């Protein structure tokens, strides 16, 4: 069992494979280790979503070879130094940092792309830790060659095409007088040749293969940015690939070279880069605490989520009033939740006041939609009322089926600013309704606004999603008079008609509105809307 902290805590280092890029390929063991880390030393290609799995308060240090020593934010907002580039000197510095932190009692995670023991210098780091007497563990990662090839629709082996595969690195020690690769043997040693980091030596690799007997018409694929939404594949033969790469390869893209008849499989079994939203850079405007669910749905469709919160959740101004409501909830006939955030804030108040779900007593519980109902179920409560349409008007109609409200008492913990459809309707029917501020929503941080403006200005965002009227209002307010112009090139999708009306009132064009007012419905409407647009172009 992994336990963080403790008075007798000993330092330990974990050398962890982060996989090839897609954060969904992170192993369960890697997630557990990141959750207890004090210090994370990560490489250039590690996805931001993987870093987000680190323990809150952990220090994140960028030690990748692509960057100079600089400053990085920790998960608690603080900053730290990062290592300078410089091959062996940089690697020695990484060893020293790991050893020093572990000896100081910290849990250190050395986070490396792919698998740490496959062309990743992880074994050198393990040797340094062992020599220093530091307790360590290796957590293997999904290897880049198998994953990247699979995401390109290429199987490295195939019963009819390739019974063998050889893995090579295109990066060798600079102090070697000549290549360590014996091309005379390698060219024909296996039916599939897979080469890491070989783009800077592409011409040499191709010439070596052909000169040592490989058929010049052998298929080859360059898979760049593998497993990521910006993945692209350049196909050709050993004769044609150099010219095709000159025309299409984007400098700086990490790439894998696959040589062999298995490359032809891509015509039939490619699956990743033909998904409905593949490559669409999609803005997720939800609060940072909630962005993960929508981001996962978008990744499943091939999109690249860009999480820039236009809304932040903060505590209520009158926390004592919320806690009073949490203590006295059993006195109400009906408790109505109109958002997941309301559920979270209310039950945090219940816990702060040493209570549990029994506080609700025999009260009837209503939820505005399935996401809110799921949030209640996570706390052991099944909502008695969930309307078929997930808007306030439909919730009111469903509540009326409970019978007359005259003399009934209702608790409604919700955001400080919200539509009054539910409390107004219930009061009109004779109920006493206590609307209690459970949380407030405020605008984005200045750094987020600056990033959002820069990305929109550079046209680095293709799709914008609005999951509530507040996310739309805050975005427009943050961008000011330029909002409509900056969003003009984007495809805009809204979670429902209320949010769409808010956007249009603010001068923002909406291209797709969900008919089912859930995150799943939003993604479905986005997919259908983009398909209609592409069909119209054709």
C-alpha positions in Angstrom: 0.0 0.0 0.0 1.3 3.5 -0.9 0.9 6.1 1.8 2.1 9.7 1.6 3.6 11.5 4.5 4.1 10.2 8.0 6.6 10.9 10.8 9.0 8.0 9.8 8.7 8.7 6.1 11.7 7.6 4.0 12.5 9.1 0.6 12.0 7.0 -2.5 12.4 7.5 -6.2 10.1 6.2 -8.9 11.2 6.0 -12.5 7.9 6.1 -14.3 6.9 5.7 -18.0 4.3 8.2 -19.0 3.4 6.4 -22.3 3.8 7.9 -25.8 1.6 11.0 -25.5 -2.1 10.2 -25.1 -2.8 10.7 -21.4 -5.3 7.9 -21.5 -2.4 5.4 -21.9 -1.0 6.2 -18.4 -0.9 3.1 -16.3 -2.9 2.7 -13.1 0.4 2.2 -11.2 1.7 5.5 -12.6 -1.4 7.3 -11.5 -1.0 6.0 -7.9 2.6 7.0 -7.7 1.9 10.5 -9.1 -0.7 10.9 -6.4 1.9 10.7 -3.6 4.7 12.6 -5.3 6.5 15.5 -3.7 8.7 16.2 -6.7 8.0 15.3 -10.3 10.9 15.6 -12.8 9.3 15.4 -16.3 10.4 15.3 -19.9 9.4 17.5 -22.8 6.8 15.2 -24.4 4.8 14.4 -21.2 1.2 15.6 -21.6 -0.2 18.3 -19.4 -3.1 16.1 -18.4 -0.6 13.5 -17.1 1.0 16.2 -14.9 -2.4 17.2 -13.6 -2.5 13.7 -11.9 0.3 14.8 -9.6 -0.5 15.3 -5.9 -1.8 18.9 -5.2 1.2 20.8 -3.9 3.8 18.6 -5.6 6.6 20.5 -7.3 6.9 20.0 -11.0 10.3 20.5 -12.6 10.8 20.3 -16.4 14.1 18.5 -17.1 13.4 17.7 -20.8 16.3 18.0 -23.3 14.2 20.4 -25.4 14.2 23.2 -22.9 16.8 25.2 -20.9 16.7 25.4 -17.2 13.9 27.8 -16.4 10.8 28.1 -14.1 7.7 25.9 -13.8 4.6 26.2 -11.8 3.9 23.6 -9.1 0.4 22.2 -8.7 -0.2 24.7 -5.9 0.8 27.7 -8.1 4.4 28.1 -6.8 7.4 28.0 -9.2 10.6 26.1 -9.3 13.8 25.8 -11.4 14.2 23.5 -14.3 17.3 21.8 -15.7 19.6 23.1 -18.5 20.0 21.3 -21.8 23.3 19.6 -22.4 23.2 15.8 -22.8 25.5 14.2 -20.2 25.8 17.3 -18.0 22.1 17.6 -17.9 21.6 13.9 -17.2 24.1 14.2 -14.3 22.2 17.1 -12.9 19.0 15.0 -13.0 20.7 12.2 -11.2 21.8 14.6 -8.5 18.4 16.2 -8.1 16.7 12.8 -7.7 19.3 11.5 -5.2 19.3 14.8 -3.2 15.5 15.0 -2.9 15.1 11.3 -2.0 17.7 11.6 0.7 15.8 14.5 2.0 12.8 12.3 2.6 10.9 13.2 -0.5 8.9 11.0 -2.9 10.5 11.7 -6.3 8.8 10.7 -9.6 11.0 10.8 -12.7 8.4 10.9 -15.4 9.6 9.9 -18.9 7.9 9.5 -22.2 7.1 6.0 -23.4 8.8 3.3 -21.4 11.8 4.4 -19.3 13.9 1.4 -20.2 13.4 1.7 -24.0 15.9 4.2 -25.4 15.0 6.5 -22.5 18.1 6.5 -20.3 16.0 5.2 -17.4 18.5 2.5 -16.8 21.2 5.0 -16.3 19.0 6.8 -13.7 18.4 3.5 -11.9 22.1 2.8 -11.8 22.8 6.2 -10.3 20.1 5.6 -7.6 21.4 2.2 -6.8 24.9 3.4 -6.5 23.8 6.1 -4.1 21.8 3.7 -2.0 18.5 5.3 -2.7 15.4 3.1 -2.6 13.7 3.1 -6.1 11.1 1.5 -8.2 10.6 1.3 -12.0 7.1 1.7 -13.3 7.0 0.6 -16.9 5.1 2.7 -19.5 3.2 1.8 -22.7 6.1 1.6 -25.2 6.1 4.2 -27.9 6.7 1.9 -30.9 3.7 -0.4 -30.3 1.4 2.5 -29.3 2.4 5.0 -32.0 2.3 2.4 -34.7 -1.1 1.2 -33.5 -2.6 4.7 -33.5 -1.4 5.0 -37.1 -3.2 1.9 -38.1 0.0 -0.2 -38.4 0.7 -3.5 -36.7 4.4 -4.1 -36.2 3.9 -7.8 -36.7 1.3 -9.7 -38.8 1.0 -13.4 -39.4 1.1 -13.0 -43.2 3.4 -10.0 -43.4 5.9 -9.8 -40.6 7.0 -12.4 -38.0 9.8 -10.3 -36.7 10.5 -6.7 -35.8 13.7 -4.8 -34.8 13.7 -1.6 -32.8 16.5 1.0 -33.3 17.3 4.5 -32.1 18.3 7.2 -34.5 20.1 9.0 -31.7 23.5 7.6 -30.7 26.3 8.8 -28.5 28.1 11.8 -30.0 31.5 10.4 -29.0 31.2 7.3 -31.1 33.5 7.3 -34.2 30.8 5.6 -36.3 27.3 4.3 -36.0 26.8 1.4 -33.7 24.2 -0.1 -36.1 25.4 -2.9 -38.3 23.2 -2.1 -41.3 24.5 -5.1 -43.1 22.7 -7.3 -40.7 19.8 -5.0 -39.7 18.6 -4.3 -43.2 17.4 -7.9 -43.5 17.3 -9.2 -39.9 13.6 -8.5 -39.5 10.6 -7.9 -41.7 9.7 -4.7 -39.8 12.2 -2.1 -38.9 11.1 0.5 -36.3 13.3 3.5 -35.7 13.0 6.0 -32.8 14.0 9.6 -33.3 15.3 9.0 -36.8 14.2 12.1 -38.7 17.4 13.9 -38.4 19.1 10.9 -40.1 16.4 10.0 -42.5 18.5 10.1 -45.7 21.3 8.1 -44.0 18.8 5.5 -42.7 17.1 5.1 -46.1 20.4 4.9 -48.0 21.8 2.3 -45.5 18.7 0.1 -45.8 18.8 0.2 -49.6 22.5 -0.2 -50.0 22.4 -3.3 -47.8 19.7 -5.1 -49.7 16.3 -3.7 -48.7 14.0 -3.4 -51.8 13.8 0.4 -52.7 10.0 -0.1 -53.1 9.6 -1.2 -49.4 6.8 0.8 -47.8 7.8 3.3 -45.0 5.7 5.5 -42.8 6.7 8.5 -40.7 4.3 8.8 -37.8 4.7 12.2 -36.2 3.2 13.4 -32.9 2.0 9.8 -32.4 -1.1 9.1 -30.3 -1.9 12.9 -30.0 -4.7 14.8 -31.7 -2.1 16.5 -34.0 -0.7 13.2 -35.2 0.0 13.0 -38.9 1.5 10.3 -41.1 3.7 10.6 -44.1 3.7 7.4 -46.3 6.0 6.4 -49.1 8.6 4.0 -50.1 12.3 4.0 -49.4 12.7 5.6 -52.8 10.2 8.4 -52.3 10.0 9.1 -48.6 12.8 11.7 -48.3 11.2 14.0 -50.8 7.8 13.5 -49.3 9.2 14.3 -45.8 10.8 17.5 -47.1 7.4 18.6 -48.3 5.3 17.6 -45.3 7.3 17.1 -42.1 6.9 19.8 -39.5 10.2 20.5 -37.8 10.1 19.7 -34.1 7.5 16.9 -34.3 8.6 13.7 -32.5 8.5 10.9 -35.1 8.7 7.2 -35.4 9.8 5.5 -38.7 8.2 2.2 -39.6 9.7 0.2 -42.5 8.1 -2.9 -43.9 5.1 -4.4 -45.6 3.0 -3.9 -42.4 2.8 -0.2 -43.4 0.2 -1.2 -46.1 -2.2 -2.3 -43.3 -2.9 1.4 -42.6 -5.2 1.5 -45.7 -7.6 -0.9 -44.0 -7.2 -0.5 -40.2 -6.5 3.1 -39.5 -8.9 4.2 -36.7 -7.4 7.1 -34.7 -6.9 9.9 -37.2 -10.3 9.3 -38.9 -12.4 9.8 -35.8 -15.2 12.5 -36.0 -13.4 15.3 -34.2 -9.8 14.3 -34.9 -7.4 17.2 -34.6 -10.0 19.7 -33.6 -8.5 22.0 -31.0 -11.5 22.5 -28.7 -11.8 25.1 -26.0 -13.2 23.8 -22.7 -14.5 26.8 -20.7 -15.7 24.9 -17.6 -14.2 25.5 -14.2 -10.9 23.8 -13.8 -12.3 21.3 -11.2 -14.9 20.2 -13.7 -13.1 20.3 -17.1 -11.8 16.7 -17.0 -15.1 15.0 -17.8 -15.7 17.0 -21.0 -12.1 16.7 -22.0 -12.3 13.0 -21.8 -15.4 12.9 -24.0 -13.6 15.1 -26.5 -10.5 13.0 -26.6 -12.6 9.9 -27.2 -13.8 11.6 -30.4 -10.2 12.5 -31.4 -10.3 16.2 -30.4 -7.6 18.1 -28.6 -9.1 19.7 -25.5 -7.7 23.1 -24.5 -8.7 23.7 -20.9 -8.9 27.4 -20.2 -11.4 28.1 -17.5 -13.6 31.2 -18.0 -15.3 30.6 -14.7 -13.9 29.9 -11.2 -15.8 28.5 -8.3 -15.3 30.2 -4.9 -17.0 29.9 -1.5 -20.2 31.7 -0.6 -20.0 35.2 1.0 -22.0 33.9 4.0 -20.6 30.5 4.8 -22.3 30.4 8.1 -25.7 30.5 6.5 -24.9 27.5 4.2 -23.6 25.6 7.2 -26.8 26.4 9.1 -28.8 25.0 6.2 -26.6 21.9 6.2 -27.3 21.3 9.9 -31.1 21.8 9.6 -31.7 20.1 6.2 -33.9 17.5 7.9 -36.4 20.2 8.7 -37.3 20.7 5.0 -39.9 18.9 3.0 -38.0 19.2 -0.2 -34.3 19.8 -1.1 -33.6 20.9 -4.7 -30.2 20.7 -6.4 -29.8 22.5 -9.7 -26.1 21.7 -10.3 -23.3 19.3 -9.5 -21.5 22.3 -7.9 -24.5 22.8 -5.5 -24.3 19.2 -4.5 -20.6 19.4 -3.8 -20.7 22.7 -1.9 -23.7 21.6 0.2 -22.2 18.2 1.3 -18.8 19.9 2.0 -20.8 22.0 4.4 -22.4 18.9 5.8 -19.0 17.4 6.4 -17.6 20.6 8.0 -20.4 20.5 10.5 -19.7 16.9 11.4 -22.7 15.5 9.6 -23.5 12.9 6.9 -26.3 12.0 4.5 -28.7 11.4 7.4 -28.9 15.2 7.7 -31.5 15.1 4.8 -33.8 13.1 7.0 -37.0 12.2 5.1 -36.9 15.2 2.8 -37.7 14.6 -0.9 -34.6 15.2 -3.0 -34.8 16.6 -6.6 -32.0 17.0 -9.2 -32.2 19.1 -12.3 -30.6 16.4 -14.5 -28.6 13.2 -14.7 -25.2 14.7 -13.9 -26.5 16.3 -10.7 -28.3 13.0 -9.9 -25.0 11.2 -10.3 -23.3 13.6 -8.0 -26.0 12.8 -5.4 -25.6 9.0 -6.0 -21.9 9.4 -5.4 -22.9 10.5 -1.9 -25.3 7.7 -1.3 -28.5 9.5 -2.2 -30.9 8.6 -5.0 -32.8 11.6 -6.3 -36.6 11.2 -6.0 -37.2 13.6 -8.9 -35.2 14.0 -12.1 -37.0 15.7 -15.0 -36.9 14.4 -18.6 -35.6 17.7 -19.9 -32.7 19.2 -17.9 -33.9 22.8 -17.5 -35.6 24.7 -14.7 -39.0 24.8 -16.4 -39.0 21.0 -16.7 -37.9 20.6 -13.1 -40.8 22.7 -11.9 -43.2 20.6 -14.0 -41.8 17.4 -12.5 -42.0 18.8 -8.9 -45.7 19.6 -9.4 -46.4 15.9 -9.7 -45.5 15.6 -6.0 -48.7 17.3 -5.0 -49.7 20.8 -3.6 -46.9 22.9 -2.2 -48.9 25.1 0.1 -47.3 25.1 3.5 -44.3 23.1 2.3 -40.7 24.1 3.1 -38.0 24.0 0.4 -34.3 24.3 0.5 -32.4 25.3 -2.7 -28.6 25.5 -2.3 -27.2 27.0 -5.5 -24.9 29.5 -7.1 -25.1 33.1 -6.0 -26.4 34.2 -9.4 -28.9 31.9 -11.1 -32.3 32.0 -12.8 -35.2 32.2 -10.4 -37.6 30.0 -12.3 -37.8 27.3 -9.6 -38.1 29.4 -6.4 -40.6 31.8 -8.0 -42.8 28.9 -9.2 -42.8 27.2 -5.9 -43.5 30.4 -3.9 -46.3 31.1 -6.2 -47.9 27.8 -5.2 -47.6 28.6 -1.5 -44.2 27.0 -0.6 -41.6 28.6 1.7 -38.4 28.6 -0.2 -35.0 29.2 1.3 -32.5 30.0 -1.5 -29.0 29.6 0.1 -25.9 30.7 -1.6 -23.7 27.5 -1.8 -21.0 28.9 -4.0 -20.1 31.9 -6.2 -18.8 32.0 -9.8 -16.2 34.6 -10.7 -14.3 35.3 -13.9 -11.1 33.8 -15.1 -7.6 34.6 -13.9 -5.6 37.2 -15.9 -3.1 34.6 -17.1 -5.9 32.5 -18.5 -7.4 35.5 -20.3 -4.0 36.3 -21.8 -3.6 32.7 -23.0 -7.1 32.6 -24.4 -6.7 35.8 -26.3 -3.3 34.7 -27.7 -4.6 31.4 -28.9 -7.7 32.9 -30.5 -5.7 35.6 -32.2 -3.3 33.0 -33.6 -6.2 30.8 -34.6 -5.0 27.9 -32.4 -8.6 27.1 -31.4 -11.0 25.5 -33.8 -14.0 24.9 -31.6 -15.5 26.6 -28.5 -17.8 24.9 -26.1 -20.1 26.6 -23.6 -21.5 24.4 -20.8 -23.5 27.2 -19.1 -24.5 30.8 -19.6 -21.9 31.8 -17.0 -19.1 30.4 -19.1 -20.2 32.4 -22.1 -20.8 35.6 -20.2 -17.4 35.4 -18.5 -15.6 34.7 -21.8 -17.2 37.7 -23.5 -16.6 39.9 -20.5 -12.9 38.8 -20.4 -12.3 39.4 -24.1 -14.3 42.6 -24.2 -15.3 44.3 -27.5 -13.1 41.9 -29.5 -15.0 38.8 -28.4 -17.2 38.3 -31.5 -14.3 39.0 -33.8 -11.9 36.6 -32.0 -14.5 33.8 -32.1 -15.6 34.4 -35.7 -13.4 31.6 -37.1 -14.4 29.1 -34.4 -17.2 26.6 -34.5 -19.3 27.3 -31.4 -21.3 24.6 -29.6 -23.7 25.1 -26.6 -25.1 22.7 -24.1 -28.7 23.9 -24.5 -31.1 26.6 -25.6 -30.7 28.8 -22.5 -26.9 29.0 -23.0 -27.4 29.5 -26.7 -29.8 32.4 -26.1 -27.2 34.0 -23.7 -24.5 33.7 -26.3 -26.6 35.2 -29.1 -27.7 38.1 -26.8 -24.0 38.8 -26.3 -23.4 38.8 -30.0 -21.8 35.4 -30.3 -22.9 33.1 -33.2 -23.8 29.5 -32.1 -23.4 26.8 -34.6 -24.7 23.8 -32.7 -27.0 23.5 -29.7 -27.4 20.3 -27.8 -30.9 18.8 -27.7 -30.0 16.6 -24.7 -28.6 19.0 -22.1 -25.6 17.0 -20.9 -21.9 16.9 -21.7 -22.6 13.8 -23.8 -25.3 15.7 -25.7 -23.0 18.6 -26.2 -20.4 16.4 -27.8 -23.0 14.7 -29.9 -24.3 18.0 -31.2 -20.8 19.2 -31.9 -20.0 16.1 -33.9 -23.2 16.3 -35.9 -22.8 20.1 -36.5 -19.3 19.7 -37.8 -20.4 16.8 -40.1 -23.1 19.0 -41.6 -20.6 21.8 -42.2 -18.2 19.4 -43.9 -21.1 18.0 -46.0 -22.1 21.5 -47.1 -18.6 22.3 -48.2 -18.5 19.1 -50.3 
